[in-house]
């Protein structure tokens, strides 16, 4: 199996995340990928997928993924049924970090218990 075939899920995720300036080549059985993720969260998703497929230190892939917007960790569009604590658990693994999300969005949120579908929230770097 070629390295490109092995890491196809990574390439598909890159397309889904709309990675900019992407380039993929395979040289001597090593897949070389580069591109620019929109946020650190998107970059982390790609690295998590690489590690899921190739292990903690894969030798058959070389990735150079940079981040276009380092001012935020992620941007999130609220879906029905979500709360700030649920969103904090998704991004940070800790629902109690909802306060950081609230503080980063006081320009559109007046109460941490009231969010609405389609609001775009900034998920700050911690």
LUMVEX-345130 format. One record per residue: residue in one letter; x, y, z of N, C-alpha, C, O in turn. Coordinates in steps of 0.1 Angstrom, whole numbers, always signed. Layout:
% residues N
<code->a neast->X nnorth->Y nup->Z caeast->X canorth->Y caup->Z ceast->X cnorth->Y cup->Z oeast->X onorth->Y oup->Z> .
...
//
This chain:
% residues 126
<code->x neast->+8 nnorth->-12 nup->+0 caeast->+0 canorth->+0 caup->+0 ceast->+9 cnorth->+12 cup->+0 oeast->+19 onorth->+13 oup->+8> .
<code->x neast->+6 nnorth->+22 nup->-8 caeast->+13 canorth->+34 caup->-9 ceast->+10 cnorth->+43 cup->+3 oeast->+0 onorth->+41 oup->+9> .
<code->x neast->+19 nnorth->+52 nup->+7 caeast->+17 canorth->+61 caup->+18 ceast->+5 cnorth->+70 cup->+15 oeast->-2 onorth->+73 oup->+24> .
<code->x neast->+3 nnorth->+74 nup->+3 caeast->-8 canorth->+82 caup->-1 ceast->-21 cnorth->+75 cup->+2 oeast->-31 onorth->+81 oup->+7> .
<code->x neast->-22 nnorth->+62 nup->-2 caeast->-34 canorth->+54 caup->+1 ceast->-36 cnorth->+53 cup->+16 oeast->-47 onorth->+53 oup->+21> .
<code->x neast->-25 nnorth->+50 nup->+23 caeast->-26 canorth->+48 caup->+37 ceast->-31 cnorth->+60 cup->+45 oeast->-39 onorth->+59 oup->+54> .
<code->x neast->-27 nnorth->+72 nup->+40 caeast->-31 canorth->+85 caup->+47 ceast->-43 cnorth->+92 cup->+39 oeast->-44 onorth->+104 oup->+41> .
<code->x neast->-50 nnorth->+85 nup->+31 caeast->-61 canorth->+91 caup->+24 ceast->-71 cnorth->+98 cup->+33 oeast->-76 onorth->+109 oup->+29> .
<code->x neast->-73 nnorth->+93 nup->+45 caeast->-83 canorth->+99 caup->+54 ceast->-78 cnorth->+113 cup->+58 oeast->-85 onorth->+122 oup->+61> .
<code->x neast->-64 nnorth->+114 nup->+60 caeast->-58 canorth->+127 caup->+63 ceast->-61 cnorth->+137 cup->+52 oeast->-64 onorth->+149 oup->+54> .
<code->x neast->-58 nnorth->+133 nup->+39 caeast->-60 canorth->+141 caup->+28 ceast->-75 cnorth->+145 cup->+26 oeast->-78 onorth->+157 oup->+23> .
<code->x neast->-84 nnorth->+136 nup->+29 caeast->-98 canorth->+139 caup->+28 ceast->-102 cnorth->+149 cup->+39 oeast->-110 onorth->+158 oup->+36> .
<code->x neast->-97 nnorth->+148 nup->+51 caeast->-99 canorth->+157 caup->+62 ceast->-94 cnorth->+171 cup->+58 oeast->-101 onorth->+181 oup->+61> .
<code->x neast->-82 nnorth->+172 nup->+52 caeast->-77 canorth->+184 caup->+47 ceast->-86 cnorth->+191 cup->+37 oeast->-88 onorth->+203 oup->+38> .
<code->x neast->-92 nnorth->+183 nup->+28 caeast->-101 canorth->+189 caup->+19 ceast->-114 cnorth->+194 cup->+26 oeast->-119 onorth->+205 oup->+23> .
<code->x neast->-119 nnorth->+186 nup->+35 caeast->-131 canorth->+190 caup->+43 ceast->-128 cnorth->+203 cup->+51 oeast->-137 onorth->+211 oup->+52> .
<code->x neast->-116 nnorth->+204 nup->+56 caeast->-113 canorth->+216 caup->+64 ceast->-109 cnorth->+228 cup->+56 oeast->-106 onorth->+239 oup->+61> .
<code->x neast->-109 nnorth->+226 nup->+42 caeast->-105 canorth->+236 caup->+33 ceast->-91 cnorth->+242 cup->+36 oeast->-89 onorth->+254 oup->+37> .
<code->x neast->-81 nnorth->+233 nup->+37 caeast->-67 canorth->+237 caup->+40 ceast->-62 cnorth->+244 cup->+27 oeast->-64 onorth->+240 oup->+16> .
<code->x neast->-56 nnorth->+255 nup->+30 caeast->-51 canorth->+264 caup->+19 ceast->-37 cnorth->+260 cup->+15 oeast->-29 onorth->+255 oup->+23> .
<code->x neast->-34 nnorth->+264 nup->+2 caeast->-20 canorth->+262 caup->-3 ceast->-15 cnorth->+248 cup->-1 oeast->-3 onorth->+246 oup->+2> .
<code->x neast->-24 nnorth->+238 nup->-2 caeast->-20 canorth->+224 caup->+1 ceast->-11 cnorth->+219 cup->-11 oeast->-13 onorth->+222 oup->-22> .
<code->x neast->-2 nnorth->+210 nup->-7 caeast->+6 canorth->+203 caup->-17 ceast->+9 cnorth->+189 cup->-11 oeast->+13 onorth->+187 oup->+1> .
<code->x neast->+8 nnorth->+179 nup->-20 caeast->+10 canorth->+165 caup->-15 ceast->+19 cnorth->+158 cup->-26 oeast->+16 onorth->+158 oup->-38> .
<code->x neast->+30 nnorth->+152 nup->-21 caeast->+39 canorth->+145 caup->-30 ceast->+43 cnorth->+132 cup->-22 oeast->+43 onorth->+132 oup->-10> .
<code->x neast->+46 nnorth->+122 nup->-30 caeast->+52 canorth->+110 caup->-23 ceast->+65 cnorth->+107 cup->-29 oeast->+67 onorth->+105 oup->-42> .
<code->x neast->+75 nnorth->+106 nup->-21 caeast->+89 canorth->+104 caup->-25 ceast->+95 cnorth->+93 cup->-17 oeast->+96 onorth->+94 oup->-5> .
<code->x neast->+99 nnorth->+82 nup->-24 caeast->+105 canorth->+71 caup->-17 ceast->+97 cnorth->+65 cup->-6 oeast->+103 onorth->+61 oup->+5> .
<code->x neast->+84 nnorth->+64 nup->-8 caeast->+75 canorth->+58 caup->+2 ceast->+72 cnorth->+67 cup->+14 oeast->+65 onorth->+63 oup->+23> .
<code->x neast->+76 nnorth->+80 nup->+13 caeast->+72 canorth->+90 caup->+23 ceast->+63 cnorth->+100 cup->+17 oeast->+66 onorth->+106 oup->+7> .
<code->x neast->+51 nnorth->+102 nup->+24 caeast->+42 canorth->+112 caup->+19 ceast->+45 cnorth->+125 cup->+25 oeast->+46 onorth->+126 oup->+37> .
<code->x neast->+47 nnorth->+135 nup->+17 caeast->+50 canorth->+149 caup->+21 ceast->+38 cnorth->+157 cup->+19 oeast->+34 onorth->+159 oup->+7> .
<code->x neast->+33 nnorth->+163 nup->+29 caeast->+21 canorth->+172 caup->+28 ceast->+24 cnorth->+185 cup->+35 oeast->+32 onorth->+186 oup->+44> .
<code->x neast->+19 nnorth->+196 nup->+29 caeast->+20 canorth->+209 caup->+35 ceast->+7 cnorth->+216 cup->+32 oeast->+0 onorth->+213 oup->+23> .
<code->x neast->+4 nnorth->+226 nup->+40 caeast->-7 canorth->+234 caup->+39 ceast->-9 cnorth->+244 cup->+50 oeast->-2 onorth->+243 oup->+60> .
<code->x neast->-20 nnorth->+252 nup->+49 caeast->-23 canorth->+262 caup->+60 ceast->-37 cnorth->+260 cup->+65 oeast->-46 onorth->+261 oup->+58> .
<code->x neast->-37 nnorth->+256 nup->+78 caeast->-50 canorth->+254 caup->+84 ceast->-56 cnorth->+268 cup->+89 oeast->-48 onorth->+277 oup->+91> .
<code->x neast->-69 nnorth->+269 nup->+89 caeast->-74 canorth->+282 caup->+93 ceast->-72 cnorth->+285 cup->+108 oeast->-69 onorth->+297 oup->+111> .
<code->x neast->-72 nnorth->+275 nup->+117 caeast->-70 canorth->+277 caup->+131 ceast->-61 cnorth->+266 cup->+137 oeast->-59 onorth->+256 oup->+130> .
<code->x neast->-57 nnorth->+268 nup->+149 caeast->-49 canorth->+258 caup->+156 ceast->-57 cnorth->+245 cup->+158 oeast->-52 onorth->+234 oup->+157> .
<code->x neast->-70 nnorth->+246 nup->+161 caeast->-79 canorth->+235 caup->+162 ceast->-79 cnorth->+226 cup->+150 oeast->-78 onorth->+214 oup->+151> .
<code->x neast->-80 nnorth->+232 nup->+138 caeast->-80 canorth->+225 caup->+126 ceast->-66 cnorth->+217 cup->+124 oeast->-66 onorth->+206 oup->+119> .
<code->x neast->-55 nnorth->+224 nup->+127 caeast->-42 canorth->+218 caup->+126 ceast->-42 cnorth->+206 cup->+135 oeast->-36 onorth->+195 oup->+131> .
<code->x neast->-47 nnorth->+207 nup->+147 caeast->-47 canorth->+196 caup->+157 ceast->-55 cnorth->+185 cup->+152 oeast->-51 onorth->+173 oup->+154> .
<code->x neast->-66 nnorth->+187 nup->+145 caeast->-74 canorth->+177 caup->+140 ceast->-66 cnorth->+168 cup->+130 oeast->-67 onorth->+156 oup->+130> .
<code->x neast->-59 nnorth->+175 nup->+121 caeast->-51 canorth->+168 caup->+111 ceast->-40 cnorth->+160 cup->+118 oeast->-38 onorth->+149 oup->+114> .
<code->x neast->-33 nnorth->+166 nup->+128 caeast->-22 canorth->+158 caup->+134 ceast->-28 cnorth->+146 cup->+142 oeast->-22 onorth->+136 oup->+142> .
<code->x neast->-40 nnorth->+148 nup->+148 caeast->-46 canorth->+137 caup->+155 ceast->-49 cnorth->+125 cup->+145 oeast->-47 onorth->+114 oup->+149> .
<code->x neast->-54 nnorth->+129 nup->+133 caeast->-57 canorth->+119 caup->+123 ceast->-44 cnorth->+112 cup->+118 oeast->-44 onorth->+100 oup->+116> .
<code->x neast->-33 nnorth->+120 nup->+116 caeast->-20 canorth->+114 caup->+112 ceast->-16 cnorth->+104 cup->+123 oeast->-11 onorth->+93 oup->+120> .
<code->x neast->-16 nnorth->+107 nup->+136 caeast->-12 canorth->+99 caup->+147 ceast->-21 cnorth->+86 cup->+148 oeast->-17 onorth->+75 oup->+151> .
<code->x neast->-34 nnorth->+88 nup->+145 caeast->-43 canorth->+77 caup->+146 ceast->-40 cnorth->+66 cup->+136 oeast->-40 onorth->+54 oup->+138> .
<code->x neast->-35 nnorth->+71 nup->+124 caeast->-32 canorth->+61 caup->+113 ceast->-18 cnorth->+56 cup->+114 oeast->-15 onorth->+44 oup->+113> .
<code->x neast->-8 nnorth->+65 nup->+117 caeast->+6 canorth->+61 caup->+117 ceast->+13 cnorth->+60 cup->+130 oeast->+24 onorth->+56 oup->+130> .
<code->x neast->+6 nnorth->+62 nup->+141 caeast->+12 canorth->+61 caup->+154 ceast->+18 cnorth->+75 cup->+158 oeast->+17 onorth->+84 oup->+151> .
<code->x neast->+24 nnorth->+75 nup->+170 caeast->+29 canorth->+87 caup->+176 ceast->+40 cnorth->+94 cup->+168 oeast->+41 onorth->+106 oup->+167> .
<code->x neast->+48 nnorth->+85 nup->+162 caeast->+60 canorth->+91 caup->+154 ceast->+61 cnorth->+84 cup->+141 oeast->+71 onorth->+76 oup->+139> .
<code->x neast->+52 nnorth->+86 nup->+132 caeast->+52 canorth->+79 caup->+119 ceast->+64 cnorth->+83 cup->+110 oeast->+67 onorth->+95 oup->+109> .
<code->x neast->+71 nnorth->+73 nup->+104 caeast->+82 canorth->+76 caup->+96 ceast->+79 cnorth->+77 cup->+81 oeast->+87 onorth->+80 oup->+73> .
<code->x neast->+66 nnorth->+74 nup->+78 caeast->+62 canorth->+74 caup->+63 ceast->+54 cnorth->+86 cup->+59 oeast->+48 onorth->+87 oup->+49> .
<code->x neast->+54 nnorth->+97 nup->+68 caeast->+48 canorth->+109 caup->+64 ceast->+55 cnorth->+121 cup->+70 oeast->+60 onorth->+120 oup->+82> .
<code->x neast->+57 nnorth->+132 nup->+63 caeast->+63 canorth->+144 caup->+67 ceast->+53 cnorth->+155 cup->+65 oeast->+49 onorth->+158 oup->+53> .
<code->x neast->+48 nnorth->+161 nup->+75 caeast->+38 canorth->+172 caup->+74 ceast->+43 cnorth->+185 cup->+79 oeast->+49 onorth->+186 oup->+89> .
<code->x neast->+40 nnorth->+195 nup->+71 caeast->+43 canorth->+209 caup->+75 ceast->+30 cnorth->+217 cup->+74 oeast->+26 onorth->+222 oup->+63> .
<code->x neast->+23 nnorth->+218 nup->+85 caeast->+10 canorth->+224 caup->+85 ceast->+11 cnorth->+237 cup->+94 oeast->+15 onorth->+236 oup->+105> .
<code->x neast->+9 nnorth->+248 nup->+88 caeast->+9 canorth->+261 caup->+95 ceast->-5 cnorth->+266 cup->+98 oeast->-15 onorth->+260 oup->+93> .
<code->x neast->-6 nnorth->+276 nup->+105 caeast->-19 canorth->+282 caup->+109 ceast->-21 cnorth->+296 cup->+104 oeast->-12 onorth->+304 oup->+107> .
<code->x neast->-31 nnorth->+299 nup->+97 caeast->-34 canorth->+312 caup->+92 ceast->-38 cnorth->+322 cup->+103 oeast->-33 onorth->+333 oup->+103> .
<code->x neast->-47 nnorth->+318 nup->+112 caeast->-52 canorth->+327 caup->+122 ceast->-48 cnorth->+322 cup->+136 oeast->-54 onorth->+314 oup->+142> .
<code->x neast->-37 nnorth->+328 nup->+142 caeast->-32 canorth->+323 caup->+155 ceast->-38 cnorth->+331 cup->+166 oeast->-35 onorth->+329 oup->+178> .
<code->x neast->-47 nnorth->+341 nup->+163 caeast->-53 canorth->+349 caup->+173 ceast->-64 cnorth->+342 cup->+181 oeast->-68 onorth->+346 oup->+192> .
<code->x neast->-69 nnorth->+331 nup->+175 caeast->-80 canorth->+323 caup->+181 ceast->-76 cnorth->+308 cup->+180 oeast->-68 onorth->+304 oup->+172> .
<code->x neast->-82 nnorth->+300 nup->+189 caeast->-80 canorth->+285 caup->+188 ceast->-89 cnorth->+280 cup->+177 oeast->-85 onorth->+271 oup->+170> .
<code->x neast->-102 nnorth->+285 nup->+177 caeast->-112 canorth->+280 caup->+167 ceast->-123 cnorth->+290 cup->+166 oeast->-124 onorth->+299 oup->+174> .
<code->x neast->-131 nnorth->+288 nup->+156 caeast->-144 canorth->+296 caup->+154 ceast->-154 cnorth->+285 cup->+154 oeast->-153 onorth->+275 oup->+147> .
<code->x neast->-166 nnorth->+288 nup->+161 caeast->-176 canorth->+278 caup->+162 ceast->-190 cnorth->+284 cup->+159 oeast->-193 onorth->+294 oup->+165> .
<code->x neast->-197 nnorth->+278 nup->+150 caeast->-211 canorth->+282 caup->+148 ceast->-220 cnorth->+274 cup->+156 oeast->-221 onorth->+261 oup->+155> .
<code->x neast->-228 nnorth->+280 nup->+165 caeast->-237 canorth->+274 caup->+174 ceast->-248 cnorth->+266 cup->+167 oeast->-254 onorth->+271 oup->+157> .
<code->x neast->-250 nnorth->+254 nup->+172 caeast->-261 canorth->+245 caup->+167 ceast->-271 cnorth->+244 cup->+177 oeast->-268 onorth->+246 oup->+189> .
<code->x neast->-284 nnorth->+241 nup->+173 caeast->-294 canorth->+239 caup->+183 ceast->-291 cnorth->+229 cup->+194 oeast->-285 onorth->+219 oup->+191> .
<code->x neast->-294 nnorth->+232 nup->+206 caeast->-292 canorth->+223 caup->+217 ceast->-278 cnorth->+224 cup->+224 oeast->-276 onorth->+217 oup->+234> .
<code->x neast->-270 nnorth->+233 nup->+218 caeast->-256 canorth->+234 caup->+224 ceast->-257 cnorth->+244 cup->+236 oeast->-266 onorth->+253 oup->+237> .
<code->x neast->-247 nnorth->+243 nup->+245 caeast->-245 canorth->+252 caup->+255 ceast->-230 cnorth->+256 cup->+255 oeast->-222 onorth->+249 oup->+249> .
<code->x neast->-226 nnorth->+266 nup->+262 caeast->-212 canorth->+270 caup->+263 ceast->-204 cnorth->+259 cup->+269 oeast->-192 onorth->+256 oup->+266> .
<code->x neast->-209 nnorth->+252 nup->+279 caeast->-202 canorth->+241 caup->+286 ceast->-200 cnorth->+229 cup->+277 oeast->-190 onorth->+223 oup->+277> .
<code->x neast->-210 nnorth->+226 nup->+268 caeast->-209 canorth->+215 caup->+259 ceast->-198 cnorth->+219 cup->+248 oeast->-190 onorth->+210 oup->+244> .
<code->x neast->-198 nnorth->+231 nup->+244 caeast->-188 canorth->+236 caup->+234 ceast->-174 cnorth->+236 cup->+240 oeast->-165 onorth->+232 oup->+234> .
<code->x neast->-173 nnorth->+240 nup->+253 caeast->-160 canorth->+240 caup->+260 ceast->-155 cnorth->+225 cup->+261 oeast->-143 onorth->+223 oup->+260> .
<code->x neast->-164 nnorth->+216 nup->+264 caeast->-160 canorth->+202 caup->+265 ceast->-154 cnorth->+197 cup->+252 oeast->-145 onorth->+190 oup->+251> .
<code->x neast->-161 nnorth->+201 nup->+241 caeast->-157 canorth->+197 caup->+228 ceast->-143 cnorth->+202 cup->+224 oeast->-134 onorth->+194 oup->+220> .
<code->x neast->-140 nnorth->+214 nup->+226 caeast->-127 canorth->+220 caup->+222 ceast->-116 cnorth->+218 cup->+233 oeast->-105 onorth->+216 oup->+229> .
<code->x neast->-120 nnorth->+219 nup->+245 caeast->-109 canorth->+219 caup->+256 ceast->-109 cnorth->+206 cup->+264 oeast->-100 onorth->+203 oup->+272> .
<code->x neast->-120 nnorth->+198 nup->+263 caeast->-121 canorth->+186 caup->+271 ceast->-126 cnorth->+189 cup->+285 oeast->-125 onorth->+180 oup->+294> .
<code->x neast->-130 nnorth->+201 nup->+288 caeast->-134 canorth->+205 caup->+301 ceast->-146 cnorth->+215 cup->+300 oeast->-144 onorth->+226 oup->+296> .
<code->x neast->-158 nnorth->+211 nup->+305 caeast->-169 canorth->+219 caup->+304 ceast->-168 cnorth->+232 cup->+312 oeast->-175 onorth->+242 oup->+309> .
<code->x neast->-160 nnorth->+232 nup->+323 caeast->-159 canorth->+243 caup->+331 ceast->-152 cnorth->+255 cup->+325 oeast->-152 onorth->+266 oup->+330> .
<code->x neast->-145 nnorth->+253 nup->+314 caeast->-138 canorth->+263 caup->+307 ceast->-148 cnorth->+272 cup->+298 oeast->-143 onorth->+280 oup->+290> .
<code->x neast->-161 nnorth->+270 nup->+300 caeast->-171 canorth->+278 caup->+293 ceast->-169 cnorth->+292 cup->+295 oeast->-172 onorth->+301 oup->+287> .
<code->x neast->-164 nnorth->+296 nup->+307 caeast->-162 canorth->+310 caup->+311 ceast->-152 cnorth->+317 cup->+301 oeast->-154 onorth->+329 oup->+298> .
<code->x neast->-142 nnorth->+310 nup->+297 caeast->-132 canorth->+316 caup->+287 ceast->-139 cnorth->+319 cup->+274 oeast->-137 onorth->+329 oup->+268> .
<code->x neast->-148 nnorth->+310 nup->+270 caeast->-155 canorth->+312 caup->+257 ceast->-165 cnorth->+324 cup->+259 oeast->-166 onorth->+333 oup->+250> .
<code->x neast->-172 nnorth->+325 nup->+270 caeast->-181 canorth->+336 caup->+273 ceast->-173 cnorth->+349 cup->+273 oeast->-178 onorth->+359 oup->+266> .
<code->x neast->-162 nnorth->+350 nup->+280 caeast->-154 canorth->+362 caup->+281 ceast->-149 cnorth->+367 cup->+267 oeast->-148 onorth->+379 oup->+264> .
<code->x neast->-146 nnorth->+357 nup->+258 caeast->-141 canorth->+361 caup->+245 ceast->-152 cnorth->+365 cup->+236 oeast->-150 onorth->+371 oup->+225> .
<code->x neast->-165 nnorth->+364 nup->+240 caeast->-176 canorth->+367 caup->+231 ceast->-186 cnorth->+377 cup->+238 oeast->-198 onorth->+377 oup->+234> .
<code->x neast->-182 nnorth->+385 nup->+247 caeast->-191 canorth->+394 caup->+254 ceast->-196 cnorth->+405 cup->+244 oeast->-206 onorth->+411 oup->+248> .
<code->x neast->-190 nnorth->+406 nup->+233 caeast->-196 canorth->+415 caup->+223 ceast->-209 cnorth->+410 cup->+217 oeast->-217 onorth->+418 oup->+212> .
<code->x neast->-212 nnorth->+397 nup->+218 caeast->-224 canorth->+392 caup->+212 ceast->-232 cnorth->+384 cup->+223 oeast->-244 onorth->+382 oup->+221> .
<code->x neast->-226 nnorth->+381 nup->+234 caeast->-233 canorth->+373 caup->+245 ceast->-234 cnorth->+382 cup->+257 oeast->-224 onorth->+388 oup->+262> .
<code->x neast->-246 nnorth->+382 nup->+263 caeast->-248 canorth->+390 caup->+275 ceast->-249 cnorth->+381 cup->+288 oeast->-248 onorth->+385 oup->+299> .
<code->x neast->-252 nnorth->+368 nup->+285 caeast->-255 canorth->+359 caup->+296 ceast->-249 cnorth->+345 cup->+291 oeast->-252 onorth->+341 oup->+280> .
<code->x neast->-240 nnorth->+339 nup->+299 caeast->-234 canorth->+326 caup->+295 ceast->-244 cnorth->+315 cup->+293 oeast->-241 onorth->+304 oup->+287> .
<code->x neast->-256 nnorth->+316 nup->+299 caeast->-267 canorth->+306 caup->+297 ceast->-276 cnorth->+308 cup->+285 oeast->-285 onorth->+300 oup->+283> .
<code->x neast->-273 nnorth->+319 nup->+277 caeast->-282 canorth->+322 caup->+266 ceast->-273 cnorth->+323 cup->+253 oeast->-266 onorth->+333 oup->+251> .
<code->x neast->-274 nnorth->+313 nup->+245 caeast->-267 canorth->+313 caup->+232 ceast->-278 cnorth->+309 cup->+221 oeast->-287 onorth->+302 oup->+225> .
<code->x neast->-276 nnorth->+313 nup->+209 caeast->-286 canorth->+310 caup->+199 ceast->-279 cnorth->+303 cup->+187 oeast->-268 onorth->+306 oup->+183> .
<code->x neast->-287 nnorth->+294 nup->+180 caeast->-281 canorth->+288 caup->+168 ceast->-277 cnorth->+298 cup->+158 oeast->-283 onorth->+309 oup->+157> .
<code->x neast->-266 nnorth->+295 nup->+151 caeast->-260 canorth->+304 caup->+140 ceast->-252 cnorth->+315 cup->+145 oeast->-246 onorth->+322 oup->+137> .
<code->x neast->-250 nnorth->+317 nup->+158 caeast->-241 canorth->+327 caup->+163 ceast->-227 cnorth->+321 cup->+161 oeast->-224 onorth->+309 oup->+163> .
<code->x neast->-218 nnorth->+329 nup->+156 caeast->-204 canorth->+325 caup->+155 ceast->-196 cnorth->+329 cup->+167 oeast->-194 onorth->+341 oup->+169> .
<code->x neast->-191 nnorth->+319 nup->+174 caeast->-183 canorth->+322 caup->+186 ceast->-168 cnorth->+320 cup->+184 oeast->-164 onorth->+312 oup->+176> .
<code->x neast->-160 nnorth->+329 nup->+190 caeast->-146 canorth->+327 caup->+191 ceast->-142 cnorth->+318 cup->+202 oeast->-147 onorth->+319 oup->+213> .
<code->x neast->-135 nnorth->+308 nup->+199 caeast->-130 canorth->+298 caup->+209 ceast->-115 cnorth->+303 cup->+212 oeast->-106 onorth->+301 oup->+203> .
<code->x neast->-112 nnorth->+309 nup->+223 caeast->-99 canorth->+315 caup->+225 ceast->-88 cnorth->+305 cup->+228 oeast->-91 onorth->+294 oup->+232> .
<code->x neast->-76 nnorth->+309 nup->+225 caeast->-64 canorth->+301 caup->+229 ceast->-64 cnorth->+302 cup->+245 oeast->-66 onorth->+313 oup->+250> .
<code->x neast->-61 nnorth->+291 nup->+251 caeast->-59 canorth->+291 caup->+266 ceast->-45 cnorth->+291 cup->+270 oeast->-42 onorth->+291 oup->+281> .
//
